[in-house]
Structure formats: structure tokens, C-alpha cells
Amino acid sequence: MKKWAISIFTVAFVIGTGTAVFLQGDGDGIFNFDKMKPLMEKMHPNFSEQQLEDMFDSCHGENGMMNNTNFNEMH
């Protein structure tokens, strides 16, 4: 029983640590404007670069509407 508890704790710790490292990423988070810009330009060809950046910031910026939702509203 003791071995099972230690094993479960170890697996949970490793998964938790891996998730934290993945979410930390390269400091820019999972989404950043440079990575999303080509897709945004394809979806909104008439927008200027400033309009695209403003739209990205309103969605994914510090107080963006999509922060901390894990996209639950989209399902």
C-alpha cells in the first residue's frame, strides 16, 4: 500500500511539474503575436498590422477576454 501511495504521488508530481514547464514556455506563453500573425492575416486580409495586433491584445493580452478560460466557452 505504501509503495502505491508513493508511486501515485510521484506520477502526480511529475505530471504537475511537466504541465507547469509547458505552460511557462519561452516566456511568451503559448500564444504570441508573431506566431499567430500569419493565420490572422489569412483570416483578416483587409486588416492593417496595427489592427491585427490590437485584436490579438484584446483577446490574449494581459486583460484579454480569452485569458484563463482554457477556451471553455468555445465548446
Sequence and secondary structure as in RCSB ss.txt:
>XXXX:A:sequence
MKKWAISIFTVAFVIGTGTAVFLQGDGDGIFNFDKMKPLMEKMHPNFSEQQLEDMFDSCHGENGMMNNTNFNEMH
>XXXX:A:secstr
 HHHHHHHHHHHHHHHHHHHHHHHTTTT S  HHHHHHHHHHH TTS HHHHHHHHHHHHSTT TTTTSTTGGG 
